């Protein structure tokens, strides 16, 4: 995999997509930045990152297909790659908070964002953005975040992590290794626990039962019924 490092950019995902469209790089490729000034997560939420302290990396990857099942299958494989790198680096108590946050205990340590480039209704390539809190130790309270250094007490080399993660992505995703729903459930944050959820302008309390093959979430209401929602419809309210 071709891996590009830049000093600064507004968005690693935007830059690698631009480079790919211009023919300056090919599938698969990765690009990471010392300073990403405009990082974002789902629904355009900002990613709080100090320059030079964290890994902000994006990949241009082949089309996984446009079905929700194929996209979530790839998402499971990608989050597994991030978990592997964190675990081998000494970070414990890891889980995946539906749909795309990676948690260490009850604090966010990483996030994954996948975007498909659609042409005439079909996906032509995929941009995958990954942010990992590495050496940053000061976070705004509202982000409820932590980092590899804060947990392990060690300082990590960003360049080394970029290559380790890229190797893991290539191994689990491009070689088509499968992460099953049952495996994913073993790492699903808050499974079988009651949580508060935001549903549009309303809030409900329900137990997280699991996820489906297409990435929807199953919740059990206080009345005993099972409800199913997509990540566009509902989100878990963090404690």
ROSE-4610 file (N, C-alpha, C; in Angstrom, 1 decimal, always signed):
// ROSE-4610
residu = [X/X/X/X/X/X/X/X/X/X/X/X/X/X/X/X/X/X/X/X/X/X/X/X/X/X/X/X/X/X/X/X/X/X/X/X/X/X/X/X/X/X/X/X/X/X/X/X/X/X/X/X/X/X/X/X/X/X/X/X/X/X/X/X/X/X/X/X/X/X/X/X/X/X/X/X/X/X/X/X/X/X/X/X/X/X/X/X/X/X/X/X/X/X/X/X/X/X/X/X/X/X/X/X/X/X/X/X/X/X/X/X/X/X/X/X/X/X/X/X/X/X/X/X/X/X/X/X/X/X/X/X/X/X/X/X/X/X/X/X/X/X/X/X/X/X/X/X/X/X/X/X/X/X/X/X/X/X/X/X/X/X/X/X/X/X/X/X/X/X/X/X/X/X/X/X/X/X/X/X/X/X/X/X/X/X/X/X/X/X/X/X/X/X/X/X/X/X/X/X/X/X/X/X/X/X/X/X/X/X/X/X/X/X/X/X/X/X/X/X/X/X/X/X/X/X/X/X/X/X/X/X/X/X/X/X/X/X/X/X/X/X/X/X/X/X/X/X/X/X/X/X/X/X/X/X/X/X/X/X/X/X/X/X/X/X/X/X/X/X/X/X/X/X/X/X/X/X/X/X/X/X/X/X/X/X/X/X/X/X/X/X/X/X/X/X/X/X/X/X/X/X/X/X/X/X/X/X/X/X/X/X/X/X/X/X/X/X/X/X/X/X/X/X/X/X/X/X/X/X/X/X/X/X/X/X/X/X/X/X/X/X/X/X/X/X/X/X/X/X/X/X/X/X/X/X/X/X/X/X/X/X/X/X/X/X/X/X/X/X/X/X/X/X/X/X/X/X/X/X/X/X/X/X/X/X/X/X/X/X/X/X/X/X/X/X/X/X/X/X/X/X/X/X/X/X/X/X/X/X/X/X/X/X/X/X/X/X/X/X/X/X/X/X/X/X/X/X/X/X/X/X/X/X/X/X/X/X/X/X/X/X/X/X/X/X/X/X/X/X/X/X/X/X/X/X/X/X/X/X/X/X/X/X/X/X/X/X/X/X/X/X/X/X/X/X/X/X/X/X/X/X/X/X/X/X/X/X/X/X/X/X/X/X/X/X/X/X/X/X/X/X/X/X/X/X/X/X/X/X/X/X/X/X/X/X/X/X/X/X/X/X/X/X/X/X/X/X/X/X/X/X/X/X/X/X/X/X/X/X/X/X/X/X/X/X/X/X/X/X/X/X/X/X/X/X/X/X/X/X/X/X/X/X/X/X/X/X/X/X/X/X/X/X/X/X/X/X/X/X/X/X/X/X/X/X/X/X/X/X/X/X/X/X/X/X/X/X/X/X/X/X/X/X/X/X/X/X/X/X/X/X/X/X/X/X/X/X/X/X/X/X/X/X/X/X/X/X/X/X/X/X/X/X/X/X/X/X/X/X/X/X/X/X/X/X/X/X/X/X/X/X/X/X/X/X/X/X/X/X/X/X/X/X/X/X/X/X/X/X/X/X/X/X/X/X/X/X/X/X/X/X/X/X/X/X/X/X/X/X/X/X/X/X/X/X/X/X/X/X/X/X/X/X/X/X/X/X/X/X/X/X/X/X/X/X/X]
num = [1/1/1/2/2/2/3/3/3/4/4/4/5/5/5/6/6/6/7/7/7/8/8/8/9/9/9/10/10/10/11/11/11/12/12/12/13/13/13/14/14/14/15/15/15/16/16/16/17/17/17/18/18/18/19/19/19/20/20/20/21/21/21/22/22/22/23/23/23/24/24/24/25/25/25/26/26/26/27/27/27/28/28/28/29/29/29/30/30/30/31/31/31/32/32/32/33/33/33/34/34/34/35/35/35/36/36/36/37/37/37/38/38/38/39/39/39/40/40/40/41/41/41/42/42/42/43/43/43/44/44/44/45/45/45/46/46/46/47/47/47/48/48/48/49/49/49/50/50/50/51/51/51/52/52/52/53/53/53/54/54/54/55/55/55/56/56/56/57/57/57/58/58/58/59/59/59/60/60/60/61/61/61/62/62/62/63/63/63/64/64/64/65/65/65/66/66/66/67/67/67/68/68/68/69/69/69/70/70/70/71/71/71/72/72/72/73/73/73/74/74/74/75/75/75/76/76/76/77/77/77/78/78/78/79/79/79/80/80/80/81/81/81/82/82/82/83/83/83/84/84/84/85/85/85/86/86/86/87/87/87/88/88/88/89/89/89/90/90/90/91/91/91/92/92/92/93/93/93/94/94/94/95/95/95/96/96/96/97/97/97/98/98/98/99/99/99/100/100/100/101/101/101/102/102/102/103/103/103/104/104/104/105/105/105/106/106/106/107/107/107/108/108/108/109/109/109/110/110/110/111/111/111/112/112/112/113/113/113/114/114/114/115/115/115/116/116/116/117/117/117/118/118/118/119/119/119/120/120/120/121/121/121/122/122/122/123/123/123/124/124/124/125/125/125/126/126/126/127/127/127/128/128/128/129/129/129/130/130/130/131/131/131/132/132/132/133/133/133/134/134/134/135/135/135/136/136/136/137/137/137/138/138/138/139/139/139/140/140/140/141/141/141/142/142/142/143/143/143/144/144/144/145/145/145/146/146/146/147/147/147/148/148/148/149/149/149/150/150/150/151/151/151/152/152/152/153/153/153/154/154/154/155/155/155/156/156/156/157/157/157/158/158/158/159/159/159/160/160/160/161/161/161/162/162/162/163/163/163/164/164/164/165/165/165/166/166/166/167/167/167/168/168/168/169/169/169/170/170/170/171/171/171/172/172/172/173/173/173/174/174/174/175/175/175/176/176/176/177/177/177/178/178/178/179/179/179/180/180/180/181/181/181/182/182/182/183/183/183/184/184/184/185/185/185/186/186/186/187/187/187/188/188/188/189/189/189/190/190/190/191/191/191/192/192/192/193/193/193/194/194/194/195/195/195/196/196/196/197/197/197/198/198/198/199/199/199/200/200/200/201/201/201/202/202/202/203/203/203/204/204/204/205/205/205/206/206/206/207/207/207/208/208/208/209/209/209/210/210/210/211/211/211/212/212/212/213/213/213/214/214/214/215/215/215/216/216/216/217/217/217/218/218/218/219/219/219/220/220/220/221/221/221/222/222/222/223/223/223/224/224/224/225/225/225/226/226/226/227/227/227/228/228/228/229/229/229/230/230/230/231/231/231/232/232/232/233/233/233/234/234/234/235/235/235/236/236/236/237/237/237/238/238/238/239/239/239]
x = [+0.8/+0.0/+0.9/+0.5/+1.2/+0.8/+1.7/+1.4/+2.1/+1.2/+1.7/+1.6/+2.6/+2.6/+2.7/+1.8/+1.8/+1.9/+2.5/+2.6/+1.3/+0.4/-0.9/-1.9/-3.1/-4.2/-5.5/-6.5/-7.8/-8.5/-8.4/-9.0/-8.2/-7.7/-7.0/-7.9/-9.2/-10.1/-10.3/-10.5/-10.7/-9.4/-8.3/-7.0/-6.7/-6.9/-6.6/-7.6/-8.9/-9.8/-9.4/-9.0/-8.5/-7.3/-6.4/-5.2/-5.6/-6.5/-6.9/-7.6/-8.5/-9.3/-8.3/-7.2/-6.3/-5.3/-5.3/-4.4/-3.0/-2.9/-1.6/-1.4/-2.4/-2.3/-3.3/-3.2/-4.1/-4.7/-5.6/-6.2/-5.3/-5.0/-5.3/-4.1/-4.4/-3.4/-3.9/-2.9/-3.2/-2.5/-3.1/-2.5/-2.8/-1.7/-1.9/-1.2/-1.6/-1.1/-0.6/+0.4/+0.9/-0.2/-0.8/-1.8/-3.0/-4.1/-5.4/-6.2/-6.4/-7.1/-8.6/-9.2/-10.6/-11.2/-10.7/-11.2/-12.6/-13.3/-14.7/-15.1/-16.2/-16.8/-18.1/-19.0/-20.3/-21.1/-22.0/-22.9/-22.1/-20.9/-20.0/-19.6/-19.6/-19.1/-17.6/-17.0/-15.6/-14.8/-13.5/-12.6/-11.5/-11.5/-10.6/-9.2/-8.2/-6.9/-5.7/-4.8/-3.6/-2.6/-2.0/-1.0/+0.1/+0.4/+1.5/+1.3/+0.1/-0.1/-0.9/-1.6/-2.5/-2.4/-3.0/-3.0/-4.3/-4.2/-5.3/-5.0/-5.6/-5.2/-6.5/-6.3/-7.4/-6.9/-7.8/-7.5/-8.5/-7.9/-8.8/-8.8/-10.0/-10.1/-11.1/-11.0/-11.9/-13.4/-14.2/-15.7/-16.1/-16.8/-17.3/-18.7/-19.3/-20.7/-21.6/-22.8/-23.6/-24.7/-24.8/-25.8/-25.3/-26.3/-26.0/-25.2/-25.5/-24.8/-23.4/-23.0/-21.6/-20.9/-21.5/-20.8/-20.6/-21.5/-21.3/-20.4/-20.3/-19.3/-17.9/-17.7/-16.4/-16.1/-17.2/-17.0/-16.5/-17.1/-16.7/-15.2/-14.8/-13.4/-12.5/-12.9/-12.0/-11.9/-13.0/-12.9/-12.1/-12.2/-11.3/-9.9/-9.5/-8.1/-7.6/-8.5/-8.1/-8.0/-8.9/-8.9/-7.6/-7.2/-5.9/-4.7/-4.6/-3.5/-3.5/-4.6/-4.7/-4.4/-4.9/-4.6/-3.2/-2.5/-1.1/-0.2/-0.8/+0.0/-0.2/-1.0/-1.2/-2.5/-3.4/-4.6/-5.6/-6.3/-7.2/-8.6/-9.6/-11.0/-11.5/-11.3/-11.7/-13.1/-13.8/-15.1/-15.5/-16.5/-17.0/-18.4/-18.5/-19.7/-20.5/-21.6/-22.4/-22.6/-22.4/-22.0/-20.5/-19.7/-18.3/-17.3/-17.6/-16.6/-16.0/-14.7/-14.0/-13.7/-14.0/-14.0/-12.9/-12.3/-11.4/-12.1/-12.7/-13.6/-14.8/-15.1/-16.2/-15.8/-14.5/-14.1/-13.6/-13.9/-13.6/-12.1/-11.5/-10.1/-9.9/-10.9/-10.7/-12.1/-12.0/-13.3/-13.0/-14.0/-13.9/-15.0/-14.7/-15.8/-15.6/-16.6/-16.5/-17.5/-17.0/-17.8/-17.6/-18.7/-18.6/-18.7/-17.9/-18.1/-19.0/-20.1/-21.2/-21.2/-21.2/-21.3/-22.5/-23.5/-24.7/-25.3/-25.3/-25.9/-25.1/-23.9/-23.0/-21.7/-21.2/-20.0/-18.8/-17.9/-16.7/-15.5/-15.5/-14.4/-14.9/-14.1/-14.5/-13.3/-13.7/-12.8/-13.0/-12.0/-12.0/-11.2/-11.8/-11.0/-10.9/-9.7/-9.5/-8.8/-9.3/-8.6/-8.4/-7.1/-6.8/-6.1/-6.6/-5.9/-4.7/-3.5/-2.3/-1.5/-1.0/-0.1/-0.8/-1.9/-2.6/-3.1/-3.0/-3.5/-4.4/-4.6/-5.5/-6.7/-7.9/-9.1/-10.1/-10.9/-12.1/-13.1/-13.6/-14.5/-15.6/-16.2/-17.3/-17.1/-15.8/-15.5/-15.4/-15.2/-15.1/-14.1/-12.9/-12.0/-10.8/-10.0/-8.8/-7.8/-6.6/-5.6/-4.7/-4.0/-3.1/-2.0/-1.5/-0.5/-1.2/-2.4/-3.0/-3.3/-3.6/-3.9/-2.6/-1.7/-0.5/+0.7/+0.7/+1.8/+3.0/+2.8/+3.9/+3.7/+4.8/+4.8/+4.9/+4.1/+4.1/+4.5/+5.1/+5.6/+4.4/+4.0/+2.9/+3.1/+4.3/+4.7/+4.6/+5.1/+5.0/+3.6/+2.7/+1.3/+0.6/+1.0/+0.4/+0.6/+1.8/+2.2/+1.6/+1.5/+0.9/-0.6/-1.3/-2.7/-2.9/-2.1/-2.3/-2.1/-1.1/-0.9/-2.1/-2.7/-3.9/-5.1/-5.3/-6.4/-6.2/-5.0/-4.8/-5.0/-4.6/-4.8/-6.2/-7.0/-8.3/-9.4/-9.1/-10.1/-9.8/-8.6/-8.3/-8.1/-7.8/-7.7/-9.0/-10.0/-11.4/-11.6/-10.9/-11.2/-12.5/-13.3/-14.6/-14.6/-15.3/-15.6/-17.1/-17.5/-18.9/-19.7/-21.0/-21.8/-21.6/-21.5/-21.2/-19.9/-18.9/-17.6/-17.8/-18.5/-18.7/-19.5/-20.5/-21.2/-20.3/-19.3/-18.4/-17.6/-17.5/-16.9/-17.8/-19.1/-20.1/-20.3/-20.0/-20.1/-21.6/-21.7/-23.0/-24.1/-23.7/-24.6/-25.3/-26.6/-27.4/-27.5/-27.3/-27.4/-28.4/-29.0/-30.0/-29.3/-29.7/-29.1/-30.2/-29.8/-30.7/-30.3/-31.4/-31.2/-31.9/-31.3/-32.0/-32.6/-33.9/-34.7/-35.4/-34.7/-35.2/-35.1/-36.2/-36.2/-36.6/-36.8/-37.3/-36.1/-36.3/-35.4/-36.1/-35.5/-36.1/-35.0/-35.5/-34.6/-34.9/-33.8/-34.0/-32.7/-32.8/-31.7/-31.1/-29.8/-29.1/-29.0/-29.7/-29.7/-28.6/-28.4/-27.3/-27.5/-26.8/-26.9/-27.2/-27.7/-28.1/-27.0/-27.2/-26.2/-26.0/-27.1/-27.0/-26.5/-26.2/-25.7/-26.7/-28.0/-29.0/-28.9/-29.5/-29.3/-30.7/-30.6/-31.8/-31.9/-33.0/-33.3/-34.5/-34.5/-35.6/-36.2/-37.5/-38.1/-38.5/-38.9/-39.4/-40.6/-41.3/-42.6/-42.3/-41.0/-40.6/-40.5/-40.9/-40.9/-39.5/-39.2/-37.9/-38.0/-37.2/-37.2/-35.9/-36.0/-34.9/-34.7/-33.5/-33.2/-31.9/-31.7/-30.5/-29.7/-28.4/-27.6/-28.0/-28.8/-29.3/-30.6/-31.2/-32.4/-32.3/-31.2/-31.1/-29.6/-29.3/-28.0/-28.0/-27.0/-26.8/-26.3/-26.9/-26.5/-25.5/-24.3/-23.2/-23.4/-23.0/-23.2/-22.1]
y = [-1.2/+0.0/+1.2/+2.2/+3.5/+4.3/+4.8/+5.6/+7.0/+8.0/+9.4/+10.1/+10.9/+11.7/+13.2/+14.0/+15.5/+16.2/+17.4/+18.2/+18.7/+19.2/+19.7/+19.7/+19.5/+19.5/+19.7/+20.3/+20.5/+19.1/+18.2/+16.9/+15.9/+14.8/+13.8/+13.1/+12.9/+12.2/+13.0/+14.3/+15.2/+15.2/+15.3/+15.3/+14.0/+12.9/+11.6/+11.4/+11.8/+11.7/+12.5/+13.7/+14.7/+14.1/+13.5/+12.9/+11.7/+10.9/+9.7/+10.2/+11.1/+11.6/+12.2/+12.8/+13.4/+12.4/+11.2/+10.2/+10.2/+10.9/+11.0/+9.9/+9.1/+7.9/+6.9/+5.7/+4.6/+3.8/+2.9/+2.1/+0.8/+0.4/+1.1/+2.1/+3.2/+4.2/+4.7/+5.3/+5.9/+7.3/+8.2/+9.5/+9.9/+10.4/+10.9/+12.2/+12.9/+14.3/+14.5/+15.3/+15.7/+16.6/+17.5/+18.4/+18.4/+17.8/+17.9/+19.0/+20.0/+21.2/+21.2/+20.3/+20.3/+18.9/+18.1/+16.7/+16.7/+15.7/+15.6/+14.1/+13.9/+12.5/+12.5/+11.6/+11.5/+12.7/+13.0/+14.2/+15.5/+15.5/+16.7/+17.1/+16.2/+16.6/+16.7/+17.7/+18.0/+16.9/+16.7/+15.7/+16.6/+16.6/+17.4/+16.8/+17.4/+16.7/+17.8/+17.6/+18.5/+18.1/+19.1/+18.8/+17.9/+16.9/+16.0/+15.0/+15.0/+14.1/+12.9/+12.9/+11.8/+11.3/+10.2/+9.6/+9.9/+10.8/+11.1/+10.6/+9.5/+8.8/+8.5/+8.6/+8.2/+7.3/+6.4/+5.4/+5.6/+5.4/+5.2/+3.7/+3.1/+1.7/+1.3/+0.0/-0.4/-0.5/-0.5/-0.5/-1.8/-1.7/-2.8/-3.2/-2.5/-2.7/-1.7/-1.5/-0.4/-0.9/-2.2/-2.7/-2.4/-2.2/-1.9/-3.1/-4.3/-5.5/-5.5/-5.2/-5.2/-4.0/-2.9/-1.8/-2.1/-2.6/-2.9/-4.1/-5.0/-6.1/-5.5/-4.5/-3.8/-3.0/-2.4/-1.6/-2.4/-3.6/-4.5/-4.9/-5.2/-5.6/-4.4/-3.2/-2.1/-1.8/-1.8/-1.5/-2.6/-3.8/-4.9/-4.6/-4.0/-3.7/-2.6/-1.6/-0.6/-1.2/-2.1/-2.8/-3.6/-4.3/-5.1/-4.2/-3.1/-2.2/-1.7/-1.3/-0.8/-1.9/-3.1/-4.1/-4.5/-4.6/-5.0/-3.9/-2.7/-1.6/-1.4/-2.4/-2.4/-1.7/-1.3/-0.7/-1.8/-1.8/-2.8/-2.2/-3.1/-2.8/-2.0/-2.6/-1.9/-2.4/-1.6/-2.0/-1.0/-1.4/-0.6/+0.0/+1.3/+1.9/+2.2/+1.6/+1.7/+3.1/+3.6/+2.7/+2.7/+3.7/+3.8/+4.4/+4.5/+4.9/+3.7/+3.9/+2.8/+3.4/+2.6/+3.0/+2.3/+3.0/+2.3/+2.6/+1.6/+1.8/+2.6/+3.7/+4.6/+5.9/+5.9/+7.0/+6.7/+7.7/+7.4/+7.6/+6.6/+6.6/+6.7/+6.3/+6.3/+6.4/+6.7/+6.8/+6.4/+5.8/+5.4/+6.0/+6.6/+7.2/+6.7/+6.0/+5.5/+6.3/+6.7/+7.5/+6.9/+6.6/+6.1/+7.2/+7.1/+8.0/+7.4/+8.1/+7.5/+8.2/+7.4/+7.9/+7.2/+7.9/+7.3/+6.2/+6.5/+5.6/+4.5/+4.3/+3.2/+3.7/+2.9/+3.3/+3.0/+4.0/+3.8/+3.6/+4.2/+3.9/+4.3/+4.0/+4.2/+5.0/+6.0/+6.8/+6.4/+5.9/+5.5/+6.4/+7.1/+8.0/+7.3/+7.3/+6.8/+7.8/+8.1/+9.0/+8.2/+8.2/+7.5/+8.5/+8.7/+9.5/+8.8/+9.3/+8.6/+9.2/+10.4/+11.0/+12.2/+12.6/+13.7/+13.3/+14.2/+13.9/+14.9/+16.0/+17.1/+17.1/+16.9/+16.9/+17.7/+18.4/+19.1/+18.1/+18.5/+17.6/+17.0/+17.9/+17.5/+16.3/+16.1/+15.0/+13.7/+13.6/+12.4/+11.4/+11.9/+11.1/+10.7/+9.7/+9.3/+9.0/+8.6/+8.3/+7.1/+6.6/+5.5/+5.8/+7.1/+7.5/+7.6/+8.1/+8.3/+7.0/+6.0/+4.6/+3.9/+3.9/+3.0/+3.7/+5.1/+5.8/+5.9/+5.4/+5.3/+6.3/+6.8/+7.7/+6.8/+7.0/+6.2/+7.0/+6.3/+6.9/+6.9/+8.1/+8.2/+7.4/+7.6/+7.0/+5.5/+4.9/+3.5/+3.0/+3.7/+3.3/+3.4/+4.4/+4.6/+3.4/+2.9/+1.7/+0.4/+0.3/-0.9/-1.0/+0.2/+0.2/-0.1/+0.4/+0.2/-1.3/-1.9/-3.4/-4.1/-3.7/-4.4/-4.2/-3.0/-2.8/-3.7/-3.8/-4.6/-6.0/-6.5/-7.9/-8.3/-7.5/-7.9/-7.5/-6.4/-5.9/-6.4/-6.1/-6.4/-7.9/-8.6/-10.1/-10.7/-9.9/-10.4/-11.3/-11.1/-11.8/-11.4/-12.3/-12.0/-11.8/-10.7/-10.5/-10.7/-11.8/-12.1/-11.2/-11.3/-10.5/-10.9/-12.2/-12.8/-12.2/-12.2/-11.6/-10.1/-9.4/-8.0/-7.8/-8.6/-8.5/-8.6/-9.4/-9.6/-8.3/-7.4/-6.2/-5.0/-5.2/-4.1/-3.5/-2.2/-1.4/-1.3/-1.7/-1.5/-2.6/-3.7/-4.7/-5.3/-5.5/-6.1/-5.1/-3.9/-2.8/-1.8/-1.2/-0.1/+1.2/+1.9/+3.2/+4.2/+5.5/+6.6/+6.8/+7.0/+7.2/+8.4/+9.1/+10.2/+9.8/+9.9/+9.5/+10.8/+11.4/+12.7/+13.8/+14.4/+15.4/+14.7/+13.4/+12.7/+11.9/+11.5/+10.6/+9.4/+8.3/+7.1/+6.3/+5.4/+4.4/+3.0/+2.3/+1.0/+0.2/-1.1/-2.0/-2.4/-2.3/-2.6/-4.1/-4.7/-6.1/-6.6/-5.8/-6.2/-5.4/-5.9/-5.2/-6.3/-5.8/-6.7/-6.8/-7.6/-7.7/-6.5/-5.6/-4.4/-3.2/-3.5/-2.4/-1.7/-2.1/-1.5/-2.0/-1.3/-1.6/-2.2/-3.2/-3.7/-3.3/-2.7/-2.2/-2.9/-3.2/-3.7/-2.6/-2.3/-1.3/-1.8/-0.8/-1.2/-2.0/-2.0/-2.8/-4.2/-4.5/-5.8/-6.0/-5.0/-5.2/-4.9/-5.4/-5.2/-4.1/-3.1/-2.0/-2.1/-1.6/-1.6/-0.3/+0.3/+1.6/+1.6/+2.5/+2.8/+3.8/+4.0/+5.0/+6.4/+6.6/+7.9/+8.3/+7.3/+7.5/+7.7/+7.1/+7.1/+7.1/+7.6/+7.5/+7.4/+6.7/+6.5/+7.8/+8.1/+9.3/+8.8/+9.4/+8.9/+9.5/+8.7/+9.1/+10.1]
z = [+0.0/+0.0/+0.0/-0.9/-0.9/+0.3/+1.1/+2.3/+2.2/+2.2/+2.1/+3.4/+3.7/+4.9/+4.5/+5.1/+4.9/+6.2/+6.2/+7.4/+7.9/+7.0/+7.5/+6.3/+6.7/+5.7/+6.5/+5.8/+6.5/+6.8/+5.8/+5.9/+5.1/+5.8/+5.1/+4.1/+4.4/+3.5/+2.3/+2.4/+1.2/+0.3/+1.0/+0.2/-0.5/+0.1/-0.6/-1.7/-1.5/-2.6/-3.8/-3.5/-4.6/-5.3/-4.6/-5.2/-6.1/-5.6/-6.3/-7.6/-7.5/-8.7/-9.8/-9.3/-10.3/-10.8/-10.3/-10.8/-10.1/-9.0/-8.3/-7.4/-7.1/-6.3/-6.7/-6.2/-6.7/-5.5/-5.8/-4.8/-4.6/-3.4/-2.1/-1.8/-1.1/-0.7/+0.7/+1.4/+2.7/+2.7/+3.5/+3.7/+5.1/+5.8/+7.2/+7.3/+8.3/+8.5/+9.9/+10.0/+11.4/+12.0/+11.2/+11.7/+10.8/+11.3/+10.5/+11.1/+10.4/+11.0/+11.0/+10.1/+10.0/+10.1/+11.1/+11.2/+11.7/+11.2/+11.6/+11.7/+12.4/+12.5/+11.9/+12.4/+11.8/+12.1/+11.1/+11.2/+11.4/+10.8/+10.8/+12.2/+13.2/+14.5/+14.4/+15.1/+15.0/+15.7/+15.3/+15.9/+16.6/+17.9/+18.7/+18.7/+18.0/+17.9/+18.0/+18.9/+18.9/+17.9/+17.2/+16.1/+16.6/+15.8/+16.1/+17.2/+17.8/+19.0/+18.6/+17.5/+17.2/+15.8/+15.5/+14.2/+13.5/+12.4/+11.6/+10.2/+9.8/+8.5/+7.7/+6.4/+5.5/+4.4/+3.9/+2.9/+1.7/+0.5/-0.6/-0.9/-0.9/-1.0/-2.1/-2.5/-3.6/-3.1/-4.1/-3.9/-3.1/-2.1/-1.3/-1.8/-2.6/-3.0/-2.3/-2.8/-2.3/-1.3/-1.1/-0.2/+1.3/+2.1/+3.5/+4.2/+3.8/+4.3/+4.0/+2.7/+2.3/+3.0/+3.1/+3.8/+5.2/+5.9/+7.4/+7.6/+6.6/+6.7/+6.6/+5.7/+5.6/+6.9/+7.4/+8.6/+9.8/+9.9/+11.0/+10.8/+9.6/+9.4/+9.7/+9.3/+9.6/+11.1/+11.8/+13.2/+13.9/+13.4/+14.0/+13.8/+12.7/+12.4/+13.5/+13.8/+14.7/+16.1/+16.5/+17.8/+17.9/+16.8/+16.9/+17.2/+16.5/+16.7/+18.1/+18.6/+20.0/+21.0/+20.8/+21.8/+21.8/+20.7/+20.6/+21.2/+21.3/+21.8/+23.4/+23.9/+25.4/+25.9/+25.0/+25.4/+25.7/+26.9/+27.2/+27.4/+27.7/+27.9/+26.7/+25.5/+24.3/+23.8/+23.2/+22.6/+21.5/+20.8/+19.7/+20.0/+20.1/+20.4/+19.1/+18.9/+17.7/+17.3/+16.1/+15.0/+14.7/+15.2/+14.7/+15.6/+16.9/+17.9/+18.6/+18.8/+19.6/+21.0/+22.0/+23.4/+24.1/+25.1/+26.1/+27.4/+28.0/+29.1/+28.6/+29.3/+28.9/+28.2/+27.7/+27.0/+25.5/+24.6/+23.2/+23.0/+22.3/+22.0/+20.5/+19.7/+18.2/+17.5/+16.3/+15.5/+14.1/+13.4/+12.0/+11.2/+10.1/+9.2/+7.8/+7.2/+5.9/+5.0/+3.8/+2.8/+1.5/+0.8/-0.6/-1.6/-2.6/-3.7/-4.8/-5.0/-5.8/-7.2/-8.2/-9.6/-10.3/-10.7/-11.3/-10.4/-9.1/-8.1/-7.7/-8.3/-7.9/-7.2/-6.3/-5.6/-6.5/-6.7/-7.5/-6.6/-5.5/-4.5/-3.1/-2.1/-0.7/-0.1/+0.7/+1.5/+3.0/+3.6/+5.0/+5.8/+6.8/+7.7/+9.1/+9.7/+11.0/+11.9/+13.1/+14.0/+15.3/+15.7/+17.0/+17.9/+19.1/+20.1/+20.6/+20.3/+20.6/+21.8/+21.7/+22.7/+23.4/+23.0/+23.6/+25.0/+25.9/+27.3/+27.8/+27.2/+27.6/+26.6/+27.1/+26.3/+26.9/+26.1/+26.6/+27.2/+28.4/+29.1/+28.3/+27.4/+26.7/+25.7/+25.3/+24.4/+25.1/+26.4/+27.1/+26.4/+26.2/+25.4/+26.3/+25.7/+26.3/+25.2/+25.5/+24.5/+24.9/+24.0/+24.2/+25.3/+25.2/+26.2/+27.6/+27.7/+29.0/+29.7/+28.9/+29.4/+29.8/+28.9/+29.0/+29.7/+29.7/+30.2/+29.3/+28.1/+27.1/+26.0/+25.4/+24.2/+23.0/+22.0/+20.8/+19.6/+18.7/+17.4/+16.4/+16.0/+15.1/+13.7/+13.2/+11.9/+12.0/+13.1/+13.3/+13.3/+14.0/+14.1/+12.8/+12.0/+10.7/+9.8/+9.9/+9.1/+9.6/+11.0/+11.6/+11.2/+11.3/+11.0/+9.5/+8.7/+7.2/+6.9/+7.6/+7.4/+7.8/+9.0/+9.5/+8.6/+8.1/+7.2/+5.9/+5.4/+4.2/+4.5/+5.7/+6.0/+6.2/+7.0/+7.3/+6.2/+5.5/+4.6/+3.2/+2.7/+1.3/+1.0/+2.1/+2.0/+2.3/+2.5/+2.7/+3.9/+5.0/+6.2/+6.8/+7.4/+7.8/+9.3/+9.8/+11.2/+11.3/+12.0/+12.1/+13.0/+12.9/+13.8/+15.3/+15.5/+16.8/+17.4/+16.6/+17.0/+17.4/+16.5/+16.7/+18.0/+18.3/+19.5/+20.8/+20.7/+21.8/+22.1/+21.2/+21.4/+21.4/+21.4/+21.3/+22.6/+22.6/+23.9/+24.4/+25.7/+26.3/+25.9/+25.3/+24.9/+26.1/+26.0/+27.1/+28.3/+28.0/+29.1/+28.7/+29.6/+29.4/+29.1/+28.1/+27.8/+27.4/+27.4/+26.9/+25.5/+24.6/+23.2/+22.7/+21.7/+21.1/+19.8/+19.7/+18.5/+18.0/+17.0/+16.5/+17.6/+18.0/+19.0/+20.4/+20.4/+21.6/+22.2/+23.4/+24.1/+24.7/+24.5/+25.1/+25.9/+26.7/+27.4/+26.9/+26.5/+25.9/+26.1/+26.1/+26.3/+24.9/+24.7/+23.5/+23.4/+22.4/+22.2/+21.3/+20.2/+19.2/+17.9/+16.9/+15.6/+14.5/+13.4/+12.3/+11.3/+10.3/+9.2/+8.4/+8.4/+7.7/+8.5/+9.8/+10.7/+11.5/+11.3/+12.2/+13.6/+14.5/+15.9/+16.4/+17.3/+17.9/+19.4/+19.7/+21.1/+21.7/+23.0/+23.7/+24.6/+24.3/+25.1/+26.5/+27.3/+28.7/+28.6/+27.5/+27.4/+26.9/+26.6/+26.1/+24.6/+23.9/+22.4/+21.9/+20.7/+20.1/+18.9/+19.0/+18.0/+17.2/+15.9/+15.0/+14.4/+14.5/+14.0/+13.2/+12.2/+11.6/+12.4/+12.0/+12.7/+12.3/+11.3/+10.9/+11.7/+12.3/+13.0/+14.5/+15.1/+16.5/+16.9/+18.1/+18.6/+20.1/+20.6/+22.1/+22.7/+23.8/+24.6/+25.6/+25.5/+26.4/+27.8/+28.7/+30.1/+30.5]
